[in-house]
Amino acid sequence: MLFNNIKKTISEIENISIPKERKEILQPLINYILSKEDCGEEVNLNFICTHNSRRSHLAQIWAQVMAANFKVKNVNCFSGGTEATALFSSVKETLEEEGFVFKTNSEEKNPKYQIYFSEEETPIIGFSKTYDDDFNPKSNFAAVMTCSHADENCPLIPGAEKRIATTYDDPKEFDNTAQQKEKYKERSLQIASEMYYVFSKIK
């Protein structure tokens, strides 16, 4: 059972219309998940962005939630970057407002969070790392590129059996502006709605 506030957020995004061009971009991800499901194999998704601080975390977290929401089993979502930084504070704040609970025992510059979204589901582990970090899968996964910079600068992701680009605009552009909070929420809801769409197609 998802937390009530997360269910409320999902009810907000159910009616968000996905543009035709975005549906076409998302179709390879749907096809990959369906192919793994048809074979009874685990679905490992590694969402990749340059700093693993914003978009890749939003995609990792919302994909895991939507898999649970639609009861798609054996889905494991990860994230990584071309370099490690830290999960950006506005991402954490946005997700907390949308119903997630963050816990950590660390006060270091790059804390490792346990991100809770359900009473029953295992919490998501969120922290910034490179895409080939030991925490992430080394084979049998799809590399899902969430930013154009990482997509252009990583011509090869070792071990990935599929590479899929679902790039998003960077909310970082609005840091330290009056629109910062609004734009992080906008990007979170866009990614959430697209992950909702993807997992709604997994039958």
N, C-alpha and C positions, 0 to 999 in steps of 0.2 A: 504494500500500500504506500503510494507516494504521500509525502507530507501535504497537508491541505493547501498551504500557500503555493506549493509547486503545482498542484492540480488546478488551482485558480489561475496561475500563470499560463498553464497549458490551455485552459479554456479561453484565454485571451487570444492565443495564437491560432486556434483551430480555424478561425475565419480569415486569417491572413492569406491573401491570394498570392500564389507563387507564379511569377511571370513565366511565360512559355519558354523563354530563352534560358531561364534558370532551371526549369524542369529538364531541359535537354542536357545541361551541365551536370545535373545530379543523377541522370539515368545510369551512367557507368558505375556509380557507387551502389545504386539499387541492384544493378545486374551482378556486381561482385558479391554482395551480401546474399542474394538469391542463389548464386552458384555454390557458395559455401554451405548454405542451408540445405540445398538439394543433395549435397554429398554427405550431409551429416557432420560437417567439419566445424570447428570453432571459427568465429569471425573475428579477426584481429585487425583493428583499424588504428593506424598511427597518424594523427593529425599534425602536420608540420608547418611551422612558420619560422621566420628568421630568428626571433628572440625567445620564442616559446613563452610569451608573457601575456598575450591578449587573445587573438583570434583562435589560435590552436587550442588554448584551454577552453574557450567557450564551446568550440566544436566538440572536443573530447567529452566535456561534461554533458552537454545537451544530447549528444549521440547516445551516451550510456543511459541517460534518463529515458529517452524515447524508446530504446530497446526494452527497458523495463516496462514502460507505459503500454507498449504493444505486445508485451510478453514474448519477445523474440529472444530465444535462449542462446547461451554460449557466445555472447558478444562481449569482447574485451576492447575497451577504448584507451588509447594512449595518446601522448603528445610529445613533441620534441621540436628543437630548433637547430639552426646551423650554429648557434652559440647559446650558452646558458646565461640567463640573467636572473629574473625572479617573476613570479606571478604578480602582475601589476595591481596595485591597490584598488583601482576603479573597477577592475573585473571582479574582484572579491566583493566589493561593496554592492555592485549591481546584482550579482548572484544572490547575495544575502537578502537583498530587498525582494528578490523573486522567490525566496523560500528555502534556499540552501543554508546548511549549518556547517561552518568551517571550524575545525579544531586542529591545534598543533601544539606540540610540546617544545617547539624550537623557536628561538628568537633571532636566529641567524639571518643574514641578508637574503638568503634564498630558502625560506622555510618550506618544509614538506607538510602539506595540509591533508587531513582526512576530511573529505567533503561529503556530508550526509544529505540524502534526498528522500530516504524511505526508512521506515522502521525495520524492514526485513532485508533490504538489499545491502550488500557490502559497500562501505563508503568508497568513493573515488579517491585515488591518491593523486594530488595535484602539486607539482613543483616544476620549476624550470630546469630543463636539461637538454642536451643535444639529442638529435633523433636516434643516434646509435648508442645511447646510454645503456648500461647493463639492465636498467629497469624495463626497457622496451624490447619488443620481440626482435629476434635476429633473422627470422624467416617466416614464411607463410602469413604475410600480412599485406594489407594495402596501404600505400603511402598516400595520404590525402593532403594535397597541398592547399593550405588555406590563405597563403599570400603570394602575390606574383613575384616578389623578390626572391623568396626561397624557391619557387617553381623555376625561375630563370637561372638561378645560381646553383642549383643542385640537379645537374643533368642525370645523375645516377644515385639512387638510394639503395645501398647494398642490402640484399635479402628480400626486397619487396617483390612480390609476385604480380603486383598491379600498382600502377601510379595513376592517380586521379586528381585533377585540378578543380577545386571548387572555391576559387579565390574570392576574398571579401575585402572591402575597403577598410582601411585601418582607422579605428577610432582614436588612435594616438594623435592624429592630426588636430584633434580638438582639445588636447591636454592644455590645461591652464587657460581655458577660455570659458565664457559663460555657458557654452553649449556642451561642456564635457560630460556632465551626468546624463543629459538627454541622448547624446550620441552613443555612449556606451550601452545604454538601455536599448536604443534602436538596433545596434549591432547584435546584441544578445538575442533580442526577439527575432531578428531576421534569421540568425543561425538556428535558433530553437524551432522556428516555423519550418525551415528547410529540413532539419533532422526529423521533425514530426512527419513531414511529407515523405521522406525517404523510408522511414520505418513503417508508415501506414501502408506501404506497397509490398511489405514482406508478408506474404500469406503462406 
